[in-house]
Amino acid sequence: MLTLLAVPLTLLTIQQPGAIAQRLAGRVSPNVAALVEQLGTAGSARGLPVDPLIQKAIEGSAKGIPDDRVAAAVRRVATLLDTAAAALREGGLASDTLAITAGAFAITAGLSANDITALARVGARPQALTVGLRVAGTLAALGVPPAENIALVSVSLRSGKPAADLLLLPADVESEVAKGLTPAAAAAGLSRAAAAQARHGPPPGHGQERPHPPAPPHP
Amino acid sequence: MSDHDFHPLVKQLLDGDLTLAELPAELRAEGEEALRLLAAADRTPVSMPAVTWRVMAALERRRRRIRPWLLAPALAIAAAFILWIWPARLTAPPPLVTVRFVLVAPDAKAVSLAGTFNQWDAHATPLVRAGATGVWTATLSLPAGQHQYAFVVDGQRWVPDPGAPAVDDGFGRRNSVLTL
């Protein structure tokens, strides 16, 4: 049985280095390419995605960043992927490269490993969780504090909303912020509305319509 | 002796599908006789030409050496092949979403878009200036997912999208974020 597992995993692992070198050829310096290949091969053997490392190396080179700083940024991305993977495992999700990438992005945007674990513990399917992590990262980038952020994304994931509705949360928050609310207040209001809708169901004749955003503050 | 001589239930007895006790009482004698003949046949030496005998014996030894676990490497290679093929064949590509990028840059001579969707190629996606307004636009079809990007003004200046959330790019600048 071990042979059954070991051979495919080995074959999958050894096909990565060629793919990494091919994508980096002519785009980054040999030193950076070697680092990405080393980190990517080691990471993929642990079930981590390679693409974020490649992207960061190419990005740094395209922006004219010196090699040592590109290398540092690539190493940081590798650490973030490890942290996100561990946080997701802690939350009960086995290796899923898209979720790990989304988790690493969310941490970059300002969330913590504990926040990632909290979202994983909601128990959403990996695909929904991946969208939730991307949205949480985007909300963090918009300035929504972690507590309100995780509360809003968690209640939305628990309600089983389609991905399209989750993806609208940042726009909903921006809309409320444009009316004068802070990002925290906007997210908290949307959370309350979503929780109320989950308890009582959607308004008659509205099917799975999105929750009403909170009212803007009185002047 | 041919097995056609026996009752169908006795044939099942010879095949091991039934036991003697399961045979109807009137067939038990026939069954016992059939088993006796079978046992005698099994013990009867069979004379075979020497070469044929050795070949058959060798084949028999070879057949006996086969063990199920020896199939594991073959199955593993098959599994590896399937795992290698599946992602390419069975993973549906994410749906495309049309996105319009806009930057107001009246003084710019050229504006382009670089990001994760075009391998950060500053020349791959130029924006078009709308008349003399200083509004630069580009409309792209991007796969659903998360993208980071920046505008590149006059081929040198990397500018985050003022209308989009942004995150630290790890190089002391900001990347805009697009979640589709």
Interface residues (C-beta under 8 A of the other chain):
Chain A: M1 T3 L4 L5 A6 V7 P8 L11 L12 Q15 R27 Q55 K56 I58 E59 G60 S61 A62 K63 I65 R69 V70 A72 A73 R76 V77 T101 A102 F105 T108 A109 R134 V135 G137 T138 A141 L142 L167 P170
Chain B: A72 P73 L75 A76 I77 A79 A80 L83 W84 A114 T116 Q119 W120 D121 A122 G145 Q146 Q148 W158 P165 A166 V167 D168 D169 G170 F171 R173 N175 V177 T179 L180
